[in-house]
Amino acid sequence: MKKHNFSAGPCILPQSVMQKASEAVINFNGLNLSLIEISHRSKDFVEVMENSRSLSLELLGLQNKGYKALFLQGGASMEFLRVATNLLENKAAYLNTGTWANKAIKEAKLYGELIEVASSKDNNFNYIPKNYSVPTDADYFHCTSNNTIFGTQINPFPKTGVVKVCDMSSDIFSRQMDFSQFGLIYAGAQKNMGPAGTTLVIIKEDILGKISRVIPSMLDYQVHIGKDSMFNTPAVFPVYVSMLTLEWLKDMGGIAAIEKINNQKADLLYSEIDRNPLFKGFVAEKEDRSKMNATFNLVDDSHKETFDKMWQEAGINGLNGHRSVGGYRASMYNALPLKSVQVLVDVMKELERKA
Ligand SMILES: *Cc1c(COP(=O)(O)O)cnc(C)c1O
């Protein structure tokens, strides 16, 4: 039986997507060729790339609004660098909400002055800073919508006149919002969209071309836009699986429909964390809790051995917290069924009865 997969990333994908993807590896579109052994310039693959790009914009409500979607390589980590290379002329403003934001800041510092508008480092990133201001003369403002490691999530986003850039690696396509507030959104595929190996980048075209730096081709968003995401050989398999996942999401009713289920899953688990005296949540304020990655601890670590054995026996995978936080992290990405969360909650209740 399939495990209840709470892995933080790479992570669970819809079972139907996995089935179709495995078939395409053997015989793609009835061509009697594998998806991964045909030219990326062939009509069948160009269609995959085009569908992936247009479905991304459609699901985010960004069609015909001046945005382009790209599927690039190098992970979200490459976008930390690429964003700064393309947008940072003088200074940039960054919100520091944890490990990933820190890494983005480190890259941007190579190119200009960096203003850290706020940080939650003082409390091991267990909250989202609020009431900060973004300098109006910044080239852009960068934030991380969901902090995969610490289990916090931004909502709402700050209002500012400067271009907003967002790392949405771990919550893209999981909740509704006005995506047109952002000039640039990027997300590594391996958390809510597909296998590792490709990164979705959504760019409002008119924010580009405003800096004086000479940009190497592979780092230049305009080069990738000009070549329809085919400047170099794209990651054909990750792009294909992403397309299947986006089709799966569209068929089930898009982000509005998945958001309802994501809310149910998060409510179910956080209610138990709050009710069960053996557990406590890691995040300080309830309003900052991530609906994708729930971080929690045992109040008394002497239950650890028993609890670990119980969830493993219940068929649960990937529940250990990140080493910088400890405890537990339940990642509840789009493809994780509600019933998997119920299994985890039942184990938590069972531990309470036994303890
Ligand atoms: C996982 C993750 C990253 C890093 O992605 P890579 O594809 O490994 O570079 C960046 N940001 C966030 C929010 C993440 O969750």
The ligand as an SDF file (V2000), in Angstrom:
LIG
                    3D

 15 15  0  0  0  0  0  0  0  0999 V2000
   13.0130   23.9450   -1.3250 C   0  0  0  0  0  0  0  0  0  0  0  0
   13.0070   25.4040   -1.3830 C   0  0  0  0  0  0  0  0  0  0  0  0
   13.9980   26.1280   -2.0710 C   0  0  0  0  0  0  0  0  0  0  0  0
   15.1790   25.4680   -2.7410 C   0  0  0  0  0  0  0  0  0  0  0  0
   14.8390   24.8640   -3.9110 O   0  0  0  0  0  0  0  0  0  0  0  0
   15.9510   24.1730   -4.8370 P   0  0  0  0  0  0  0  0  0  0  0  0
   15.1200   23.7750   -5.9980 O   0  0  0  0  0  0  0  0  0  0  0  0
   16.5210   23.0340   -4.0630 O   0  0  0  0  0  0  0  0  0  0  0  0
   16.9620   25.1810   -5.1690 O   0  0  0  0  0  0  0  0  0  0  0  0
   13.8930   27.4940   -2.1050 C   0  0  0  0  0  0  0  0  0  0  0  0
   12.8890   28.1350   -1.5010 N   0  0  0  0  0  0  0  0  0  0  0  0
   11.9200   27.4880   -0.8260 C   0  0  0  0  0  0  0  0  0  0  0  0
   10.8210   28.2510   -0.1740 C   0  0  0  0  0  0  0  0  0  0  0  0
   11.9490   26.1010   -0.7470 C   0  0  0  0  0  0  0  0  0  0  0  0
   10.9900   25.4440   -0.0730 O   0  0  0  0  0  0  0  0  0  0  0  0
  1  2  1  0
  2  3  1  0
  2 14  2  0
  3  4  1  0
  3 10  2  0
  4  5  1  0
  5  6  1  0
  6  7  2  0
  6  8  1  0
  6  9  1  0
 10 11  1  0
 11 12  2  0
 12 13  1  0
 12 14  1  0
 14 15  1  0
M  END
$$$$
